[in-house]
Amino acid sequence: MADSAALDVATTKVNYFESLFYIIIMIAVIVLAYFVSRFLSVRVAQMSRGRYIEVIDRVALGKDKSLFIAKVGEKMFLVCETNDSSTTICELTKDDLIPLEKLQKPSFNDIFKNYLKNAQSVDKNTNAFNLDTIKEKLNSSREKLSKIKGKEKDNDKI
């Protein structure tokens, strides 16, 4: 009976060390994969960069269509690329390149909170909502939403 207990303790220790060994191996593989991917990303970036040509920006217009700005020496060109061909549209100067700020679209939650905040214009004498103020705010919110939807449709057409 004592031999059986000693055997169980020895087996448990072996299983513990075996599990610990596999965990260490797994961590080593993850760390190695991280460093290999970092090394490869630097090498690919170096290989994809040309000596004389640099792509400054690229925008996808569709499945097989894109616009990009290519810098060759000190000159920059706006180029349209399709599945079949590439066409230089025009030459650009540094003054033509103005960084675009992303349009910050308000979320529905923000619009609704703003509406509720503005709609709580309570006539203090009668303790009732001012319906004209609510209608004005609702129409204003509708106009803002239609402008945003119009911009989204314009972006989708491009």
Order of alpha helices (4+ residues) and beta strands (2+ residues): alpha-beta-beta-beta-beta-alpha-beta-beta-alpha
